[in-house]
Amino acid sequence: MSNHLSSNKIERHDDGLSWIPKKLHGWIVPLALVVIWEVAAALHLVSATTLPAPSTIIAQFFSLIASGELFRHLGISAYRTGLGFLLGSATGLLLGLSTGLGKLVERTLDPSLQMLRTIPLLALIPLFILWFGVGEFSKILMISLGAFFPVYLNTFLGIRNVDIKLVEVSRIFQYTRWQLLSKMIIPAAMPNILLGIRLSLGASWLVLVVAEMMGTSAGIGYMIQDARAYSQTDIVFVGISIFAVIGKLSDSAIRLLERRWLHWRDTFKG
């Protein structure tokens, strides 16, 4: 009876937006804010230098595309983020599996990694510059460090949360250690692992901004920094919008993998 009432309650919540396609629900708030923003700019309620109108930002966006400058900066940023993310997440996955599966490895490595995790990444920038300079290697290394910990922590947590009953079942079926890992432990820990990858992607783009403001001549972060120096607020908003869109697309890609790989989960979908 209570389940039936809960179901009806959820349906009533959805009725108000039933005329809007479900895929467009996420656009309601952003579009409303853009409309309010445009109206405020048209009525001169805000300074055009401080907060340019969305139409001005869109015009600047197409101008940067036409000149080819935007693609040049975006390509370099995507290369740095992709390489740093792959390096950091792969290392985090391997060490997360190692510490999650082995008590000795956990006692040996995890305390040092937890201490390193508490150090603010910005505090390491002077050391990165002194040790590796301001070239590509230092930037990619910073991004990989930012991408490492979300994957490591969630992989470790996912493995340690695997139900012991699964291990007992594997003994009944006489699974080898590899079969136990590939057919039981990793699939059971996959929700946490994919969560770690989602967080890692977001962290990679965040660290990229800092890395590209650390002495470089190309990249979206550099474009924002250069525009700030010349008070080109519309270009700053273009760069911020690109980060927002790419971050959302990256997150959506991982969520698509979650739906395909975790379709077996019987959980509340909202």
Phi, psi and chi 1 to 4 in degrees:
 res  aa     phi    psi   chi1   chi2   chi3   chi4
   1 MET       -  -45.9  179.6   68.4  178.5      -
   2 SER   -65.4  -37.0   59.4      -      -      -
   3 ASN   -63.8  -39.4  -69.7  -21.8      -      -
   4 HIS   -64.6  -41.6  179.0   70.0      -      -
   5 LEU   -64.8  -40.5  -68.4  174.4      -      -
   6 SER   -62.8  -41.2  -60.7      -      -      -
   7 SER   -62.2  -43.6  176.4      -      -      -
   8 ASN   -63.6  -37.7  -70.8  -21.5      -      -
   9 LYS   -63.2  -43.2 -174.1  176.5 -179.4 -179.8
  10 ILE   -63.1  -42.6  -66.4  173.0      -      -
  11 GLU   -62.2  -38.2  -71.1  176.5    2.4      -
  12 ARG   -65.3  -34.8  -76.0 -163.6  -64.1  -87.8
  13 HIS   -64.1  -35.8  -81.0  -56.3      -      -
  14 ASP   -79.8  -19.5  -69.2  -19.5      -      -
  15 ASP   -60.1  -33.2  -75.0  -17.5      -      -
  16 GLY   -64.2  -26.2      -      -      -      -
  17 LEU  -114.6   17.6  -61.3  175.2      -      -
  18 SER   -65.7  -23.6   59.3      -      -      -
  19 TRP   -79.7  -10.8   58.2  -82.4      -      -
  20 ILE   -99.3  131.1  -58.7  176.2      -      -
  21 PRO   -54.9  140.9  -24.9   33.6      -      -
  22 LYS   -58.2  -34.9  -69.5 -177.7  179.2  179.5
  23 LYS   -67.9  -16.8  -68.4 -175.7  178.6  179.8
  24 LEU   -97.0   -4.6  -62.2 -178.8      -      -
  25 HIS   -58.7  -39.1  -75.1 -176.4      -      -
  26 GLY   -68.9  -14.0      -      -      -      -
  27 TRP   -92.8   -7.2  -69.3   95.5      -      -
  28 ILE   -62.6  -52.8  -64.8  173.7      -      -
  29 VAL   -65.5  -48.6  173.5      -      -      -
  30 PRO   -58.0  -43.0  -24.7   34.6      -      -
  31 LEU   -66.5  -38.3  -71.9  176.3      -      -
  32 ALA   -63.0  -42.1      -      -      -      -
  33 LEU   -65.1  -39.7  -69.7  175.4      -      -
  34 VAL   -63.8  -42.3  168.0      -      -      -
  35 VAL   -62.7  -46.3  169.8      -      -      -
  36 ILE   -61.6  -41.4  -65.1  171.8      -      -
  37 TRP   -61.6  -46.1 -178.7   -1.4      -      -
  38 GLU   -63.8  -42.2 -176.9   69.7   34.4      -
  39 VAL   -64.3  -43.2  170.9      -      -      -
  40 ALA   -62.2  -38.6      -      -      -      -
  41 ALA   -69.2  -39.6      -      -      -      -
  42 ALA   -65.8  -32.5      -      -      -      -
  43 LEU   -87.3    3.5  -64.0  175.7      -      -
  44 HIS    59.3   35.8  -57.8  -71.4      -      -
  45 LEU   -78.3  -19.4  -60.9  177.7      -      -
  46 VAL  -130.0  154.9  -68.3      -      -      -
  47 SER   -72.2  135.8  169.1      -      -      -
  48 ALA   -65.6  -27.9      -      -      -      -
  49 THR   -74.3  -40.4  -56.6      -      -      -
  50 THR   -76.5  -44.1  -55.2      -      -      -
  51 LEU  -140.4   85.2 -166.4   64.1      -      -
  52 PRO   -65.3  154.8   22.4  -31.5      -      -
  53 ALA   -66.7  150.2      -      -      -      -
  54 PRO   -55.0  -35.8  -26.8   34.7      -      -
  55 SER   -63.9  -36.3   55.5      -      -      -
  56 THR   -67.1  -41.4  -56.0      -      -      -
  57 ILE   -64.6  -41.1  -63.2  170.4      -      -
  58 ILE   -64.9  -40.7  -67.4  172.0      -      -
  59 ALA   -62.4  -40.6      -      -      -      -
  60 GLN   -66.3  -37.0 -176.2   62.2 -104.6      -
  61 PHE   -58.5  -48.5  171.5   75.5      -      -
  62 PHE   -69.2  -30.4  -75.6  109.1      -      -
  63 SER   -65.5  -41.8  175.2      -      -      -
  64 LEU   -67.5  -34.0  -69.1  171.0      -      -
  65 ILE   -66.8  -45.1  -71.1  178.9      -      -
  66 ALA   -61.7  -36.3      -      -      -      -
  67 SER   -78.9  -14.0   66.4      -      -      -
  68 GLY    83.3   -4.0      -      -      -      -
  69 GLU   -66.9  -39.1 -175.3  178.4   -3.8      -
  70 LEU   -63.9  -44.9 -176.3   59.9      -      -
  71 PHE   -64.8  -34.7  -70.1  117.5      -      -
  72 ARG   -64.3  -48.5 -179.4  174.1   67.8   88.7
  73 HIS   -66.0  -41.4  -69.9  -55.8      -      -
  74 LEU   -66.7  -39.8 -177.6   57.7      -      -
  75 GLY   -61.8  -43.4      -      -      -      -
  76 ILE   -67.0  -42.0  -67.0  173.1      -      -
  77 SER   -64.2  -42.2  -68.7      -      -      -
  78 ALA   -63.9  -38.2      -      -      -      -
  79 TYR   -63.1  -47.4  164.7   76.1      -      -
  80 ARG   -63.6  -45.0  -69.8  167.5  177.6  159.0
  81 THR   -66.8  -44.6  -55.6      -      -      -
  82 GLY   -62.1  -45.6      -      -      -      -
  83 LEU   -67.5  -44.0 -163.6   55.3      -      -
  84 GLY   -63.9  -41.1      -      -      -      -
  85 PHE   -63.7  -46.0  166.0   73.6      -      -
  86 LEU   -62.1  -43.9  -71.0  175.6      -      -
  87 LEU   -65.1  -47.8  178.7   61.3      -      -
  88 GLY   -69.7  -43.9      -      -      -      -
  89 SER   -70.8  -37.3   59.4      -      -      -
  90 ALA   -64.2  -42.9      -      -      -      -
  91 THR   -65.2  -42.1  -53.5      -      -      -
  92 GLY   -63.3  -38.7      -      -      -      -
  93 LEU   -65.0  -44.9 -179.0   62.2      -      -
  94 LEU   -65.8  -44.8  -70.6  174.7      -      -
  95 LEU   -72.7  -32.1  -71.5 -178.1      -      -
  96 GLY   -64.7  -42.0      -      -      -      -
  97 LEU   -63.9  -41.5  -71.8  171.6      -      -
  98 SER   -65.7  -47.0  -60.0      -      -      -
  99 THR   -73.3  -29.9   53.7      -      -      -
 100 GLY   -71.9  -32.8      -      -      -      -
 101 LEU   -91.7  -24.3  -66.1  170.6      -      -
 102 GLY  -121.7  122.5      -      -      -      -
 103 LYS   -63.6  -40.3  -79.1  -73.5 -172.4 -179.0
 104 LEU   -65.4  -42.5  178.4   60.4      -      -
 105 VAL   -64.8  -39.2  180.0      -      -      -
 106 GLU   -62.2  -47.7  179.1 -168.4   -3.5      -
 107 ARG   -64.3  -28.6  -70.9 -165.1  -63.6  -94.5
 108 THR   -84.7  -44.4  -55.5      -      -      -
 109 LEU   -98.8  -39.6  -73.2 -179.5      -      -
 110 ASP   -59.6  -42.1 -170.2   65.0      -      -
 111 PRO   -58.3  -40.6  -25.6   35.7      -      -
 112 SER   -68.0  -40.7  -61.2      -      -      -
 113 LEU   -66.9  -36.7  -68.4  174.9      -      -
 114 GLN   -67.4  -35.9  -66.0  -61.0  -24.6      -
 115 MET   -65.8  -42.3  -77.5 -167.9  -66.2      -
 116 LEU   -63.8  -34.9 -177.7   60.5      -      -
 117 ARG   -64.4  -31.2 -178.7  177.8   64.3   87.4
 118 THR   -79.0   -9.8   59.6      -      -      -
 119 ILE   -80.2  123.2  -60.1  175.4      -      -
 120 PRO   -58.8  134.9  -21.0   32.1      -      -
 121 LEU   -62.3  -34.0 -167.6   57.4      -      -
 122 LEU   -63.6  -29.2  -66.7  178.5      -      -
 123 ALA   -70.0  -18.3      -      -      -      -
 124 LEU   -88.5   -9.4  -63.5  175.5      -      -
 125 ILE   -58.8  -45.7  -69.4  178.5      -      -
 126 PRO   -58.1  -39.2  -25.1   35.6      -      -
 127 LEU   -66.3  -41.4  -79.3  179.4      -      -
 128 PHE   -60.9  -39.8  -84.8   70.1      -      -
 129 ILE   -67.5  -42.7  -65.1  175.3      -      -
 130 LEU   -66.9  -40.5  -71.4  172.2      -      -
 131 TRP   -80.5  -42.7  -70.7  -12.7      -      -
 132 PHE  -118.5   -0.6  -50.5  111.7      -      -
 133 GLY    77.8 -161.0      -      -      -      -
 134 VAL  -114.6   23.0  -68.1      -      -      -
 135 GLY   -80.3 -170.1      -      -      -      -
 136 GLU   -64.8  -35.9  -68.6  -61.8  -50.5      -
 137 PHE   -60.8  -43.9 -179.0   73.7      -      -
 138 SER   -66.1  -37.0   62.2      -      -      -
 139 LYS   -67.8  -45.8  -65.6  177.0  178.9   59.7
 140 ILE   -64.8  -37.0  -68.0  172.1      -      -
 141 LEU   -66.5  -38.5 -161.5   60.0      -      -
 142 MET   -64.1  -43.6  -80.6 -173.7   62.2      -
 143 ILE   -64.2  -41.6  -65.0  168.9      -      -
 144 SER   -65.2  -34.2   64.4      -      -      -
 145 LEU   -67.7  -39.3 -174.2   59.9      -      -
 146 GLY   -66.5  -32.5      -      -      -      -
 147 ALA   -81.7  -17.7      -      -      -      -
 148 PHE   -68.6  -51.1  168.8   81.0      -      -
 149 PHE   -68.5  -39.5  -74.2  105.3      -      -
 150 PRO   -58.3  -42.0  -25.5   35.3      -      -
 151 VAL   -70.0  -43.0  176.7      -      -      -
 152 TYR   -60.7  -51.1  168.3   76.0      -      -
 153 LEU   -65.3  -42.8  -67.8  171.3      -      -
 154 ASN   -73.4  -32.1  -78.8  -80.1      -      -
 155 THR   -66.6  -45.2  -59.7      -      -      -
 156 PHE   -60.3  -46.1  174.6   81.2      -      -
 157 LEU   -64.3  -41.3  179.1   63.7      -      -
 158 GLY   -62.5  -41.6      -      -      -      -
 159 ILE   -68.5  -41.8  -69.3  175.2      -      -
 160 ARG   -71.4  -16.4  -72.5  -57.9  169.3   90.6
 161 ASN   -95.5    3.9  -76.2  -20.0      -      -
 162 VAL   -64.3  133.1  171.7      -      -      -
 163 ASP   -62.4  128.4 -165.3  -21.1      -      -
 164 ILE   -61.4  -23.7 -169.0   64.0      -      -
 165 LYS   -64.4  -30.6  -65.5  177.5 -178.4  178.1
 166 LEU   -64.4  -39.0  -66.7  177.0      -      -
 167 VAL   -66.2  -39.5  179.2      -      -      -
 168 GLU   -64.9  -37.8  -65.4  172.7   -5.7      -
 169 VAL   -64.7  -39.5  169.1      -      -      -
 170 SER   -63.4  -32.1   69.8      -      -      -
 171 ARG   -68.2  -36.0  -69.3  171.2 -178.4  165.9
 172 ILE   -63.7  -41.6  -64.2  173.8      -      -
 173 PHE   -82.4    1.0  -73.2  102.5      -      -
 174 GLN    57.2   47.2  -63.0 -178.0  -20.7      -
 175 TYR   -68.8  144.7  -82.9    4.1      -      -
 176 THR   -74.9  171.5   63.1      -      -      -
 177 ARG   -62.8  -38.0 -172.7  170.2 -179.9   81.4
 178 TRP   -66.5  -42.0  169.5 -110.1      -      -
 179 GLN   -64.4  -39.0  -71.6  175.5  -38.9      -
 180 LEU   -60.7  -42.6  172.1   63.4      -      -
 181 LEU   -69.3  -47.1 -179.3   63.9      -      -
 182 SER   -81.3  -29.1   60.4      -      -      -
 183 LYS  -104.7  -15.6  -65.7 -176.5  177.7 -178.6
 184 MET  -120.9  -60.4  -70.8  -74.3 -172.6      -
 185 ILE   -70.7  -52.9  -65.8  179.2      -      -
 186 ILE   -63.9  -45.9  -69.1 -178.1      -      -
 187 PRO   -59.3  -38.4  -26.8   36.3      -      -
 188 ALA   -68.7  -32.1      -      -      -      -
 189 ALA   -88.3   -4.6      -      -      -      -
 190 MET   -58.5  -38.8 -170.6   58.1   68.3      -
 191 PRO   -56.3  -43.2  -26.8   35.4      -      -
 192 ASN   -68.1  -39.5  -71.4   83.9      -      -
 193 ILE   -62.7  -44.9  -66.1  173.9      -      -
 194 LEU   -67.5  -33.9  -70.7  176.1      -      -
 195 LEU   -62.3  -43.4  173.2   61.0      -      -
 196 GLY   -60.9  -38.7      -      -      -      -
 197 ILE   -66.9  -40.3  -68.5  175.1      -      -
 198 ARG   -60.4  -47.1  -75.3  178.7   64.7 -173.7
 199 LEU   -65.3  -36.0  -63.8  173.6      -      -
 200 SER   -65.4  -40.8  178.2      -      -      -
 201 LEU   -61.1  -44.9  -93.0  173.9      -      -
 202 GLY   -61.5  -42.9      -      -      -      -
 203 ALA   -63.7  -35.7      -      -      -      -
 204 SER   -62.1  -43.5  -62.9      -      -      -
 205 TRP   -69.2  -34.1  -74.1  106.4      -      -
 206 LEU   -65.4  -46.1  -71.7  173.7      -      -
 207 VAL   -67.8  -31.2  177.8      -      -      -
 208 LEU   -56.7  -41.9  171.5   72.9      -      -
 209 VAL   -59.2  -45.6  179.3      -      -      -
 210 VAL   -64.6  -43.1  178.5      -      -      -
 211 ALA   -63.6  -37.4      -      -      -      -
 212 GLU   -82.0   -6.3  -71.1 -173.4  -23.1      -
 213 MET   -98.1   12.7  -66.1  178.8  178.7      -
 214 MET  -108.6   36.0 -169.0  179.9   74.3      -
 215 GLY    93.7   80.9      -      -      -      -
 216 THR  -154.0  168.5 -175.1      -      -      -
 217 SER  -122.8   10.7   59.0      -      -      -
 218 ALA  -158.6  159.0      -      -      -      -
 219 GLY   118.0  157.3      -      -      -      -
 220 ILE   -63.4  -39.4  -60.6  -62.5      -      -
 221 GLY   -61.6  -41.5      -      -      -      -
 222 TYR   -64.3  -41.1  165.5   78.8      -      -
 223 MET   -59.6  -41.4 -175.0 -178.1   76.8      -
 224 ILE   -65.8  -44.9  -67.4  174.5      -      -
 225 GLN   -63.1  -42.4 -178.9   77.6  -12.4      -
 226 ASP   -66.1  -39.9 -171.5   58.5      -      -
 227 ALA   -66.2  -36.4      -      -      -      -
 228 ARG   -62.2  -40.0 -179.6 -157.1   61.0   80.2
 229 ALA   -63.5  -30.9      -      -      -      -
 230 TYR  -104.0   14.0  -67.9   97.8      -      -
 231 SER    57.0   36.1  -60.8      -      -      -
 232 GLN   -94.0   78.1  -63.8  173.7  -50.5      -
 233 THR   -62.3  -33.3  -44.5      -      -      -
 234 ASP   -63.8  -37.0   50.5   -6.6      -      -
 235 ILE   -69.8  -35.6  -63.6 -179.4      -      -
 236 VAL   -59.8  -44.2  172.9      -      -      -
 237 PHE   -67.1  -33.6  -86.4  100.1      -      -
 238 VAL   -61.0  -46.9  169.0      -      -      -
 239 GLY   -62.4  -43.2      -      -      -      -
 240 ILE   -63.1  -41.7  -67.2  172.3      -      -
 241 SER   -63.1  -38.5  -59.5      -      -      -
 242 ILE   -64.1  -43.9  -71.5  172.2      -      -
 243 PHE   -60.0  -41.6  -80.6  127.9      -      -
 244 ALA   -64.2  -45.1      -      -      -      -
 245 VAL   -67.8  -45.4  170.7      -      -      -
 246 ILE   -65.9  -39.7  -68.5  179.0      -      -
 247 GLY   -61.3  -41.4      -      -      -      -
 248 LYS   -66.5  -42.3  174.4   58.2  179.8  173.6
 249 LEU   -63.9  -40.3  -69.1  175.6      -      -
 250 SER   -63.1  -44.4  -57.4      -      -      -
 251 ASP   -64.8  -39.5 -173.0   73.7      -      -
 252 SER   -65.2  -35.4  -63.0      -      -      -
 253 ALA   -63.7  -41.9      -      -      -      -
 254 ILE   -68.7  -37.0  -58.9  -59.7      -      -
 255 ARG   -65.8  -32.5  -65.5 -166.8   68.0  176.2
 256 LEU   -64.6  -41.0  179.8   61.9      -      -
 257 LEU   -63.2  -38.9  -70.3  178.5      -      -
 258 GLU   -60.5  -44.0  -73.4 -179.1  -16.3      -
 259 ARG   -64.8  -33.9  -74.3 -165.1  -66.4  -90.4
 260 ARG   -80.0  -40.7  -70.6 -173.5  176.0 -177.6
 261 TRP   -87.4  -22.5  -67.7   -6.1      -      -
 262 LEU  -115.6   27.6  -54.7  177.9      -      -
 263 HIS   -66.7  -15.7   59.8   85.1      -      -
 264 TRP   -76.7  -13.8   47.7  -92.5      -      -
 265 ARG   -73.4  134.2  -68.6 -170.1  -56.5  170.5
 266 ASP  -101.5   80.7 -175.0   18.7      -      -
 267 THR  -126.3  163.9   54.8      -      -      -
 268 PHE   -69.0  127.3  176.8   64.8      -      -
 269 LYS   -98.3   -7.8  -60.4  -61.7 -171.0  -63.1
 270 GLY    86.3      -      -      -      -      -
